[in-house]
Amino acid sequence: MKEYEKQDLESFIEKDIFDKYQKYKAIKKKPKKSTIWIIFVFAILLGLVTILFKTEVIYLWIFNELIFFGLIIADIGLVVALICLIFNYFSQKRRYEIGFINTLETDKYYYIALSNLTGGYVDQLVIRGNFLKTYFNVKPFIKGAHRISVNDVLSFVLEGQLFCYGVVMSSTRYPGTKKSGDIYVPHYQTFIVGDFIKKFIEYPAQMFFKTGPFFKSKKTEKIELESKEFNEYANLYADDQIEIRKFFTPKKISGVLDIKDEPDQAKLKYLFMGRNGILGEVINHRAMHLNQHSFKDFSMKKTPKELAEQINAKVLKETRDLFDILRFIQRLELFPEQEDSQKVT
């Protein structure tokens, strides 16, 4: 494979934003504030006149009280109209901004960032609405049974292997009082799942790093390898002790231990392996996966450069966390050997 030349992500984003915005504003009219300002000024003037009548600076004998009450009603009407116009303006503005952001090539931004990190071995990266059906189903690993949702997922191919990476939001419901209602405790879990073109293990195995074992079958047993350091780092469980010992060669154990203490990196909470698929829950380091997480969660800025800087920062945080996990998976040698591969090192 030809040596990969890294692309300047921020410059690409800035140019894309500028080009897209020129086309977008030619088609879509940006909401204007002019009507709001006219009514605001008129309401201020009417309010001043009302005060003059109240303080009797302006006095029209018996009509003074009638005109005063009329002005009060007019003031209230203008204030209500002003509030409605402001609400409508910001609603239109938000729709205008979301419409523009949806025109951006967000998939391309993540593709460039991940390609830069992996040396150009990423292919077919798209942002999907949900996890693909793979060897492992995410659903049994979701903490909450209520309000389960996924905004979007990064789906891509790396060295021929299919991966999905995204956040699942869910809630656990606890009974409350009649007055307060039920209480919902939210959960935000980041998952990576992968399907591989080859079978790398015959029987299921699991590695637990930040949690105790779960989903154990009657055949599952704890495996102690030759490396004490590895055993302290990961609790390894498998259904076949002989096969898992063959899988975890000294090279793989050494590769995992080489990166386990590196600072400032995303890590796995656990990793499930089976035949030709994996599933792991990720503990992010740079990207905050809270609330209604989305890989397209951007907000409009005053200039294209500011928006490009915001998008660039988010994309780099997301892809660097993902890259940390891909490096770990690579140390398990789950990718096929390629003579000229730069690998995920």
HUQUI-V506426 format. One record per backbone hydrogen bond with DSSP energy under -0.5 kcal/mol. NH is the residue of the N-H (numbers start at 1). CO is the residue of the C=O. If there is no record, write none. Layout:
NH/CO ; NH/CO
//
This chain:
6/4 ; 9/7 ; 12/8 ; 13/9 ; 14/10 ; 15/11 ; 16/12 ; 17/13 ; 18/14 ; 19/15 ; 20/16 ; 21/17 ; 22/18 ; 23/19 ; 24/20 ; 25/21 ; 26/22 ; 27/23 ; 27/24 ; 28/24 ; 37/33 ; 38/34 ; 39/35 ; 40/36 ; 41/37 ; 42/38 ; 43/39 ; 44/40 ; 45/41 ; 46/42 ; 47/43 ; 48/44 ; 49/45 ; 50/46 ; 51/47 ; 52/48 ; 53/49 ; 54/50 ; 55/51 ; 56/53 ; 57/52 ; 58/52 ; 59/57 ; 63/60 ; 64/61 ; 66/62 ; 67/63 ; 68/64 ; 69/65 ; 70/66 ; 71/67 ; 72/68 ; 73/69 ; 74/70 ; 75/71 ; 76/72 ; 77/73 ; 78/74 ; 79/75 ; 80/76 ; 81/77 ; 82/78 ; 83/79 ; 84/80 ; 85/81 ; 86/82 ; 87/83 ; 88/84 ; 89/85 ; 90/86 ; 91/87 ; 92/88 ; 93/89 ; 94/90 ; 95/91 ; 96/92 ; 97/93 ; 98/94 ; 99/95 ; 100/96 ; 101/97 ; 102/98 ; 103/100 ; 104/100 ; 104/101 ; 106/104 ; 109/105 ; 110/106 ; 111/107 ; 112/108 ; 113/109 ; 114/110 ; 115/111 ; 116/112 ; 117/113 ; 118/114 ; 119/115 ; 120/115 ; 123/157 ; 126/124 ; 126/155 ; 128/126 ; 128/153 ; 134/132 ; 134/136 ; 141/138 ; 142/139 ; 145/171 ; 146/171 ; 149/169 ; 153/128 ; 154/165 ; 155/126 ; 155/153 ; 156/163 ; 157/123 ; 158/161 ; 159/121 ; 161/158 ; 162/195 ; 163/156 ; 164/193 ; 165/154 ; 166/191 ; 167/152 ; 168/189 ; 169/149 ; 169/167 ; 170/187 ; 171/146 ; 172/185 ; 174/183 ; 181/177 ; 183/174 ; 185/172 ; 185/183 ; 186/184 ; 187/170 ; 189/168 ; 190/282 ; 191/166 ; 191/189 ; 192/280 ; 193/164 ; 194/278 ; 195/162 ; 196/276 ; 200/198 ; 200/275 ; 201/275 ; 205/273 ; 206/237 ; 207/271 ; 208/235 ; 209/269 ; 210/269 ; 220/217 ; 221/238 ; 223/236 ; 224/222 ; 225/223 ; 228/226 ; 231/227 ; 232/228 ; 233/229 ; 234/230 ; 235/208 ; 236/223 ; 236/234 ; 237/206 ; 238/221 ; 239/204 ; 244/240 ; 245/241 ; 246/242 ; 247/243 ; 248/244 ; 249/247 ; 253/249 ; 254/250 ; 255/251 ; 256/252 ; 257/253 ; 258/254 ; 259/255 ; 259/256 ; 260/256 ; 261/257 ; 262/259 ; 267/283 ; 269/281 ; 270/281 ; 271/207 ; 272/279 ; 273/205 ; 274/277 ; 276/274 ; 277/274 ; 278/194 ; 279/272 ; 280/192 ; 281/270 ; 282/190 ; 283/267 ; 284/282 ; 289/287 ; 290/288 ; 293/291 ; 297/294 ; 298/296 ; 307/303 ; 308/304 ; 309/305 ; 310/306 ; 311/307 ; 312/308 ; 313/309 ; 314/310 ; 315/311 ; 316/312 ; 317/313 ; 318/314 ; 319/315 ; 320/316 ; 321/317 ; 322/318 ; 323/319 ; 324/320 ; 325/321 ; 326/322 ; 327/323 ; 328/324 ; 329/325 ; 330/326 ; 331/327 ; 332/328 ; 332/329 ; 333/330 ; 334/329 ; 341/338 ; 345/343
//
